[in-house]
Amino acid sequence: MKNRFVFVVILLAVSAGTVLAAPGDWYRPTSYNDVLGVWTAQPSAYDASLTTYASDGSLRVGYGGELQFFYAAPFQSDRVRVSCDFGYGAVDSVLIRVHSAGAWVQVYSGAVNDVSYSTVLFAPQTIDAIGFTFHYTAANYYFWLYDISAMQAGVATTPVVQTNAATSVYNASADLHARLTNSGGTPCQIRFEYGLTLAYGQTTPWVDGFGTGDLADTPIGGLTNNTLYHFRADVQQSAAGPVYPGGDLTFNTASVPDDGTAGLVTPIGASDGTGTWQNMDNARDDDDATYATCYHAINAAAWSPYLYLNLPPLWSNGVRLVAPSTTLQDQISVDISTNSGATWTNIYSGVINGVLNVAFGAALVNQARIMVHTTSTNSGFYFQFDEFDLQAYTTPPPRAISDLTALQGATPGTINLTWTAPGDYGNKAGTSAKQYDIRYSIVAANSPALSDAMFNAATSVAPAFGTIPTPPAVKGTPEMMALTGLTQGTTYYFAMKARNEIPLWSSLSNGATNWAQIAVRGVTITELTYAFGSVPVATSSASITAVHVTNSGTIPTTYTFSAATTTVGSPWTLGAAAPGADVVVVSAAFHGLQPTVAQFGPEDVMTGVAKACTVTVYSVDGSQTGVSVPVAGARLLWFKMAMPTTSSTVAPQNVTVTVTAGP
C-alpha cells in the first residue's frame, strides 16, 4: 500500500497455459482482465508467491477497479482464498465475485485478514473466473493483492499425511515436518503429536489451509536432552471431523556437536522486543519457502525493528540468510553476539536477494539479530525474512575444560592440579589439543576464572611452579600438574584454557582453588593400648601383635620415644639396663615381623628421657626404622617387657610410651 498522487491507466489481457489441479487443491488463475486499467503487476496475484503483488491504483473513495482472473477450463468450486492488504483506515471491505453459468455472481462482501490468507465459502458451483475489488474509505492509496486462488471441489475422501524426518534436533528443540500427500478433496488442517512413547501426550496447534502437496513445518521446544522422542503428523478435514494420523517417526535430542561437524545450525528460538514481527518461527523452520513478516507503517523508519534469534552456543564463522529483494525491500543488517546480547558485532549490512552467505572471523556465537531496510519510507507494507542458519566452524578450538581441580600436595608448598584432556576441534574423539595455558592469582577478586580479562591479567604457573604438560594428551586422558615452590598456607586461584593449531583458544575452564600445603609433623598410632597380661617376675616377654605407627604429617619425620610408669602409687620404676626389685625394663623396636625377646638390644630400652630413633636405635635389624619416615609411611612397633626380679605389688601396672614426630 502506497500513499501516492498519481493516476496511471494500463489495460492488459494476458494468458498462460496451465494444468488443472486435483480436487482439494488450490487452483490458481491463468489470465486476467483489468476492467478499468488501474492495476499494475496483475500476474503477481496468481504467481504462487506471497512476496509479489498486484497493485490497485484506483486512488479513489468507494469501490476501486475490479481485477478479474480467468481459468483455462471451468471446474467445480465452493471457496476462494485471498491474501491482500486490508484496513489502515483506507479499506473497509473487499468484494469477491465468481463467474458461473455465464454470469458474475457476488459470493462475498466484507472484511478479510491483513496480509494473511482469508477463505471465503460459497455454494458449490461450476466457475471459470474470479473478480476482486477493494472498497476504499480514503483516496490516494495503493492497495496490494498478493495471492488469489479457488479450491477445486470434489467428493471428499480420506486425507493422507506423510510424517517427514525431524531436522535441527538439538538438546531441547527440534523442527517437525510433514507433507499432505492427498487432501481428500477438501482443505485440511495439520498438527503434530510428540512425546516419549507412542501415546505421545503433547500436540502442536492445528494449522489450516493445506492442500495436496503442501508442506507443514513446526518448531517445538522444551525437550529433554539425550532423550528419544516419538512424533507423527495428524490431518483433519474439518474441526469436527475425524483425525487421520501419519506414520510414527523418532528423533534423539542431543547437544549440537562442537567438533566442527554440525554444518548449518538453526536457531532454537526467535523473539521480538517490539511485538511487530509475526510468524517468527518461520525464520528458523528449515523451510526457505516460509517467512516471518513485520509491518512497515507509512512514514515509519527505513529499518525494521530487530528480529532476535537465539542460538545454541557454537563456534561459527558464517551465516546463511534468506530474504527477497523487492521494489520496497532491498537490504539486510546482521549482528552477532558472543555474550547473549550484552554486546553486538555487525557482520553484514547490504543488499540481499534470495540466499546470502556471509563469512566472519570464527567466534563462539550464541545470539544473532537482523533488521530489514526499505527503499520507500512512505509505503505501508510487510518486511519479509525467510530463514537464518549459523555455519559451524570446521576447526573450532577445544571444548572448555570443566573438571579442573586443585588438591593439596603431600609436601609443603605444593598443590596438584588435575583435569581431563579435552581433545581438539571441540571434543573430537582421538584428537589432542596443541597447548595448555594455566594461570593463577592469590586474590579471590582477581581469580582468572572470573573472565577472559582476569585470565589474561593473571600469572602463568610455569615455569615458576612447574612444567605444564606438553603436548596435551588425547581426549579423555586424565592430566596432572604438580605445582611446587608455592607459599605455604597461601590460597591460590586457578583457571586454564587449551588451544588448537589455528590457534584458537577454548573458553575459560571452571575455577579451582586450594591453599598450598604447609609443613606439619604428625604421628598416628592405631592401637593405643597393648596388654601383656600376667607375666611372671624375673622373666621377659615380647608383644605378639604390633602397634601401627604412621607419619600423618606433611613432611618426613624421625620418631623419639620415652616411657614412664603411670599407675598411681606404683612402687615400680623404669630401669635403663637390667631389671631389679620393683625395677622393670621396657624396650621398643620397629620390624616387619614379630621379633623374639633376644632380638631386642640395650639400645632399644626406653626411659623417661626421650631418645631419637636411628638405624640401630629402636630397630631390630635396620629393615624398618623410625628415621626419616616418609609422609604416610607406616611402621610396625613391637615391645619387650623385662619384669622386675621381685615385685612388692601384684596389682596391674601401666607403662605409658610417648612417641614424638620430630626432625
Buried (B, 14 or more C-beta within 10 A) or exposed (E): BBBBEEEEEEEEEEEEEBEBBBBBBBBBBBBBBBBBBBBBBBBBBBBEEBBBBBBBBBBBBEBBBBBBBBBBEBBBBBBBBBBBBBBBEBBBBBBBBBBBEEEBBEBBEEEBEBBBBBBBEBEEBEBBBBBBBBBBBBEBBBBBBBBBBBBBBBEBBEBBBBBBEBBBBBBBBBBBBBBBBBBBBBBBBBBBBBEEEEEBEBEBEBBBBBBBBBBBBBBBEEBEEEEEBBBBBBBBBEEEBEEBEBEEBEBEBEBBBBBBEBEBBBBBBBBBEEEBBBBBBBBBBBBEBBBBBBBBEBEBEEBBBBBBBBBBBBBBBBBBBBBBBBBBBBBBBBBBBBEEBEEBEEBBEEEBEEEBEBEBEBBBBBBBBBBBBBEBBEBBBBBBBBBBBBBBBBBBBBBBBEEBBBBBBBBBBBBBBBBBBBBBBBBBEEBBBBBBBBBBBBEEEBBBBBEEEBBEEBEEBBEEBBEBBEEBBBBEBEBEBBBBEBEBEEBBBBBBBBBBEEEBBBBBBBBBBBBBBBEBBEBBBEEEEBEBEEBEBEEBBBBEEBBEBBBBBBBBBBBBBBBBBEBEEBBBBBBEEEBEEBBBBBBBBBBEEBBEEEBBBEEBBBBEEBBBBBEBBBBBBEEBBBBEBEBEBEBBBBBBBBBBBEBEEEEEBEBEBEBBBEE
